């Protein structure tokens, strides 16, 4: 692929999804086109934090009013490159740049074999052969970041329930792996869906993905609709017969709200590799700080590799943890508990109850458990406790919820 075509492909993908720069290193120096180089530098400097093409164009033009003509923008607006091949485009562009630099340096050294020119050849060859992994940020970078945070308010994370946000230091943040464990039928899935419901209520322009490995997409959608409409979830099994006109009107209003959610629901059995690929694609399409993934549940996720169950869970947990750091997103993992808890008089979970392996606790930034206040479940209203027992960036503590089981709705208790 020619250099000009490569440059266009990278920029077209960036204009379509500026947040791609958050998960891929792109150097403006790789571009021969001065216009494209300046545009890429602007996207990189802004961390790709644009809501759409128009937002990018408006902000760029404010700082560079004469660089890009209307025809230039129209070309970008009308053209689209595959974001799913973006990493390949970037790698090829990088290699093309350093190959051309090496060719030029070698020609200069051949004509004038000075120590400076020979050193240049060695330096470029090192760049051409170095691995793609980026070095750690320098102390200067980190110091500049701290100075910025000293003079600017840190943005809130992804907000849900106020009481949960307080424990998590103003919401869920990028880089966090949040593990939520509970015994069967306590409400792990319902709790995570209610977190999603509150998230969409309180945060604009959010995207989320829910990977359910034991429930159908229809069931997940119906649970959300039940919580929003406050209609008994069982009526959604056969709403034509079960609902009266009032219920149907409420269900339609809930459906309108759900249609506004940018929520992907995946209910086929997927390997961690496939889930990871989906998360990468969706996170790249999102604004920074506006994406959440939920996996229900950890022990059902398998891998394309061959390994025993314990090693598999450790690998899955570690893979998700690396992904939270790389993409700077939070991921919620629901988890089963070991059967040891059933042998205790009080069924209050502790960290050692996380099933199969200690790696789950080790990888997690936050570990919270759900349990009933009363041992005997109530068919209508279950008082549920969310107990945060590990929290690297926030506080430990308990939040009490009222779980209205017929409607699958949870609200923080007063």
N, C-alpha and C positions, 0 to 999 in steps of 0.2 A: 504494500500500500504506500503511495507517495506521501511525502511529508505534509504537503498542503491538505490532502484528503484526511490524513490523520489529525492534523490540527483542527480541521472543521468538525470531524466526528467528535473529538473531545469537547469542543466548545458547544456544539449542538446539544450534546448530552447534558452539559453543565447548565445551559440556559433552560433546558426542560426540567432539570432537577438540580438546582444549585447546591443542595445539601450533600451531593456526592463528594464534595471536597472534604467533608468531615470524616470520610472513611478511606480516602485515597490521597496520597501525596502527589501534588501537581506543582511543578515549578514553572512560573511564567517565562523563565529563560529558555525553556524548551521550544518556544514558539518563534518562528521566523517572522510571522505577521505582527507588526507593531501594534495594530489595533487589537488583535486577539490576545496578545501578551498583556496589554493593559487591562483588558476586560477580565482575563483570568486572574490577574493579580488582585483586582478589585473583589472578585468573588472569594478568593482565598483569604484576603484580609478581613472580609466580613464573615468569615467562617460559613459561607453559604447560607446565611440566615435570611432568606427571602421567601415570601409566601407564594410567589408565582412569577411568571415572566414579566408581567407589567410592573410589579414591584421592583424587580431587578433593573429593568430599563429606566424607571423613574429615578431610582437612587443613583445609578451609574451616570445618567445624564446630568444630574445635579452637580456632580463633581467633574465631569468631562463633557461639557455641553456641545463641543464641536467635533469630537473624535469620531463618533459613529453617526453616519447619515441615516435618514429614514429608510433608504433602500437596504442598508446593512442590517437594520433591525428587522425589516420585513423578510429578508432572506432567512434570518435566524428563526423568526416566528413561524415561517411556512415550512421549515425543514425540521426533521426529527431524526435523531440517531438512536440506536438501541442502547438504553441504559444498562441492559443486561450484559452487553459486551464492553462496558465502559472500562473495567479493570484491564482488559486486553488492549484496548485503545491506548490507555495511559502507559502501560508497560512498553508497547511498541513505539510510542512517541518518545519516551525516555531513552530507549535503546537507539532509536534513530538519531536523536540529538547527540548522544555521546559517541556514536560511530562517526558522525560528521565531524565532531570535535577532534576525535582521534586522527581521522584522515588529514585534517588541516594541520594538527600539531606535528604529525609525522612528516608531512611535506615541508613544513618550516624547518624541522630538525634536519631533514635531508639537504635542504638548501644552505642552511646555516647551522652546523652541528655544535652550537654553543651549549654550555652547561645549563643555561636557562631553558633553552628549547628542548633539550633532552629531558630535563626535569618535568617540563610541561607534558611531554609524551607519557612519562611514567604516572603522573598525577591523573591524566585523563584515562589511562588504561586501568588504573585502580578504580576510578569511578565506574567505568564500563563493566568491571568484574565484581563490584561490591554487591552484597545481597540487598534485596529490596527493603528489608526491615529498617526502619528509621532509628537513629540513635535516640537515647533519652534526651529530654529537654535540658538545656544548659541552665546553670544557676542564674545567669543573667535573665533568661526567659522566665524562670520561676520567680525571680525577684520583681521583674516588671509586672507579672501577673498579680503578685501580692500588693504591689503599689496601686495597681488599678482597683483591686478589691477594697483597699483602704479608703479610696475616694469615691467609690460607686457602690450602690446597694446591690447585694447579691440577689439575683433573680430567684423567686420561689421555684420549687420543683413542681412536679405534677401533683395537683391538689385533689384530695378526695374528701374524707370526713375530717373536720377541723381537729378533732381529738387525736386522730391518727396522724395528721400532718404535724401536730405539735411534737409527737414522739419522734417522728422522722426528720425533725429539723426543717420544717416548712415544706413538706411533701417528699415525693419520691424523686431521686436525682439520678442522673447518668452515672454509669459505673456500678450501680447497686444490683446485687443479686438478692432478692427478697424471697425467703422460703417461708411458706405458711403450712404448718402441719396440723393434723387433727385426726381423731378416730373416725371410722366410717359413719356416715349419716349425721355428722355434727353440723356440716354446712360449709365445707371448704369451697365447693363450686359456687354456692349461693353468695358467699362472702366476696369471692373474687369478682363475680358478675356485678355485685352492688358497688364494689370499688370502681369498676368500669363505668357504671351508671353515674356515679358521683363525679368521676373524672370528666366525662363529657358535659356534665352540667356546669362544671366550674372552670374548665380550661378551653379556650377557643382553639380551633384549627388542630385538634388532636387526631392522631391515627393510632389504632390499636389492633392487635391480633390476638385471637384466643384459640389456642391449640387444645382441643378436647379429644382425648384418646379413649374416652368411654361413653360419651354422650353424643347424640346426633346434633347437627347444626340446627335442625328445627326445634329440638328441645331447648337448646341454648337460647335461641331467639324467643321462644315462648316464655321462658323464665324471665327474660328481660322485659318482655311485654307485660307479663303479669305484675312485676314489681312496679312498672311505670303506671299501669292502669289500676292497680290494686284490686285486680280480679283474681279469684281463685285459679291457680295454675292448672288445676285439673280440667277446668272448662275449656282450656285451649286444645285439649285432645280432640274434641269434636265440637268446635264452637258453634257450628250451624244449629245443632240441636241443644247445646248446653247453655248458650247465652241468650238472654232476652235482648230487646232492642237497646236498652240502656247500656248493658254490658258491651254490645257490639259497637256502640258509639265510642265508648271509652277505649275499646281495643283498637279502633281505627285511629283515634288520637294518639295512642301509644305507638302505633305503627308509623305514623308520620314523624314522630320524634326519632324512632329507630332508623328511619330512612335517612336521617341527617347524620347518623353516626358513620364515621369512616372506620368501620370495624370489620376485620376479616375473621371469619369463623372457619376453622379447619377441623374436620372431624374424622378424617381418614387416618389410619395408623401410619405415622411418619417417623422416619429415622431422625436422629439428631442432625445429621448432615442436611436433610431436606428442610427441616425446621430452620436451621441456621441460614440456609440459602434464602428462604422466604423472609426471614427477619432482616437480613442484609438489604434485600431489595426494597422492602417497605420502609426501613429506617432511612435509606438513601433518598426516598421520595418525601420525607417528612422534614419539617422545620426542626432546627436544633431544640431539644428539650420538649418535643411534642410527639413522642412515640413511646408506646408501652407494649410489651409482649407478656402474655400469660400462658403458662403451660400447665395443663391439668391432665395427668399429674406426672411427676418426675419418674417414678418407678415403671411407668408404662412406655417411656421413650426408649427405643433401642438404637443400635448403631449398625452401620454397614460392616463394621469390623467384627471379627470373631473373638469373643472373650467371655469369661464367666460373668454371672450376674453382678457380683460385687464390683468387679473391675469395670463392667459396663456402666453402672450407676456413677462410679467415680469419674469415668471418662465423660459421661453426659453432663454431670455437674460442672466439671472443669471447663468443658467446651462452652457452656452457657456463660460461665464466669468470665472467660476470656472475651467473649462477645460483648458483654456489658461494658468492659473497659475499652475495647477497640472502637466500638460504635458510640460510646458515651450515652448509653440508654439504660433504663431500668428493666429488669426482667423478673417477673413473679413466677416462682416455681411452687406448685402445690405438692405436698408430700404426704405419703402414708406414714404411719407410726408403727414401731415394732409391736409385737403381740405381748411383750412384757407388761405393758401398761394395763392389760386386762387382768393381770394377777394382783394388782394393787387395789386397796380399798378405795382410795381417792384417785379418780381417773383424770388427774391434772397432769398434762404432759410436761416433760423436762427435756433438755437438749439431748440427753442420751437416748431418748425414745425415737429419734430420727432413724428411719428404717435402713437396714443393710450396712451402712458405712458412716464413719465419722467425717468423711470428706464433704458431706452435704453441709454440715455445720461449719467446717473449715473454710469452704468456698464462699459461704453466704456473708453478706454485709449485715443483713437483718434476718433474724429468725423469730417468728411469732407463732403462737399456738392458739387454736380455738378450742374451747371446751364449754360445757354447759354449767351454769351456776347450780342447777339442780340435777341430780343424778338421773331422775326419771324424766324423759322427754315429754314436753307438753305438746299436744297435737295442734294447738293454735298459736300460742306465744311462748317461744323459748328464749329465756335470758341467756345470752352467749357472751363469753369473755374472750377478747383478743389480748393475749398476754405476750408482750415483746420481751424475750429473754436474752437476745443478743442484738446489739446495735452499735456498729463501729462509729457511725457518724451522728448518732442522736441519743435518745434516752431510753431507759428501760421502764416498763410500766404496763398497766392494764387499761383497756378501754372496754366498757360494757355496752352491749348492743341488745336491742329487742329484735328478735328474729320472728317475723310474722310468717309462719310456715306456709299457710294456704296461698299467700301471694308471693312468697319467696323474697320478700322485701326486708332489708335490715336497716334500722336506724339507730344512731347512737343514743343510748339511754341518758336521760337528764340526771 
